[in-house]
Amino acid sequence: GKVILCSEKQLLDTMKDACTKERDNPEIRMRAVSVIMHASSSDAAKTHLLQARIPEEALRAVMASDAKTLQASATRIRATLASANLCGREERSILSTTPDMLSEIVRCVQHAMEETEYCGIKWS
């Protein structure tokens, strides 16, 4: 499933578009980021996402968003988690450009340990 999904160039391009066009439809942006986040946990799918430059061309735009809604915050957190899955081991990954988002990962982990909601999501 995840590999097939991430091997389709047209779908990857559509997800990039959804991520970079924040004001058009935040719900679609959130869904695109969620798909990327879930796919990023598969090593085989990860290869396709990296080849398509998803972290640099899609997730960076989401993490740089200044939207203040609860949905936008949750979307930024998901983008950060996907980035961590995809390139967090690299010394100069896009995560190094958004240190405030690393703090968000810590908050997510804390809420997961406490089994509480953060940004409208129950982390586990």
C-alpha positions in Angstrom: 0.0 0.0 0.0 2.4 2.7 1.2 5.1 1.8 -1.5 2.6 1.8 -4.3 1.1 5.1 -3.2 4.5 6.7 -3.0 5.7 5.4 -6.3 3.1 7.3 -8.3 4.7 10.6 -9.5 1.4 12.3 -10.1 0.2 11.5 -6.6 3.5 12.8 -5.1 3.2 16.0 -7.2 -0.4 16.4 -6.0 0.7 16.1 -2.3 3.5 18.6 -2.9 0.9 21.1 -4.4 -1.4 20.5 -1.4 1.4 21.2 1.0 2.7 24.4 -0.7 -0.8 26.0 -1.2 -1.8 26.5 2.5 -4.4 29.2 1.9 -6.3 27.2 -0.8 -7.6 24.4 1.4 -6.1 23.7 4.9 -8.1 20.4 5.1 -6.5 19.0 2.0 -3.1 20.2 3.2 -3.6 18.4 6.5 -4.7 15.2 4.7 -1.7 15.3 2.3 0.7 15.7 5.3 -1.0 12.9 7.1 -0.5 10.6 4.1 3.2 11.6 3.9 3.6 11.1 7.7 2.1 7.6 7.6 4.0 6.6 4.5 7.3 7.9 6.0 7.3 5.0 8.4 7.9 2.5 5.6 11.6 2.2 4.5 10.5 1.3 0.9 8.1 4.3 0.7 10.7 6.5 2.3 12.9 6.0 -0.7 10.3 7.3 -3.0 9.4 10.2 -0.8 13.1 11.3 -0.6 13.6 10.9 -4.4 10.6 13.1 -4.9 12.2 15.7 -2.6 9.1 15.7 -0.4 10.9 17.0 2.7 12.4 20.0 0.9 9.6 20.8 -1.5 6.5 20.0 0.5 7.1 19.6 4.3 9.4 22.6 4.6 6.5 24.8 3.4 4.2 23.3 6.0 6.7 23.7 8.9 7.3 27.3 7.9 3.6 28.1 8.0 2.5 30.9 10.4 -1.2 30.0 10.5 -2.5 30.0 14.1 -5.4 27.6 13.9 -5.5 24.3 15.9 -5.6 22.4 12.5 -2.6 24.3 11.2 -0.6 23.5 14.4 -1.5 19.8 14.1 -0.5 19.8 10.4 2.9 21.4 11.3 3.5 18.8 13.9 2.7 16.0 11.5 5.0 17.5 8.9 7.8 17.7 11.5 7.3 14.1 12.5 7.3 13.0 8.8 10.5 15.1 8.3 12.1 13.4 11.3 11.2 10.0 9.8 12.5 10.9 6.4 15.7 12.8 7.2 16.1 13.3 10.9 19.4 11.4 11.0 21.0 13.8 8.6 23.1 16.5 10.3 21.9 19.2 8.0 18.3 18.1 7.6 15.4 20.6 7.2 14.7 20.0 10.8 17.8 22.1 11.7 16.0 25.1 10.1 13.0 24.8 12.4 14.2 24.3 16.0 10.9 25.3 17.4 9.3 22.3 15.7 11.7 20.0 17.5 10.2 21.3 20.7 6.8 20.4 19.3 8.0 16.8 18.9 9.0 16.7 22.6 5.6 18.0 23.6 4.0 15.3 21.5 6.0 12.6 23.2 5.1 14.1 26.6 1.4 14.0 25.7 1.7 10.5 24.4 3.3 9.3 27.6 0.5 11.1 29.6 -2.2 9.8 27.1 -3.5 13.3 26.7 -4.5 15.5 23.7 -2.3 18.1 22.2 -3.4 20.3 19.3 -6.6 18.3 19.1 -4.8 14.9 18.6 -4.5 12.1 21.1 -0.8 11.1 20.6 0.2 7.5 21.1 
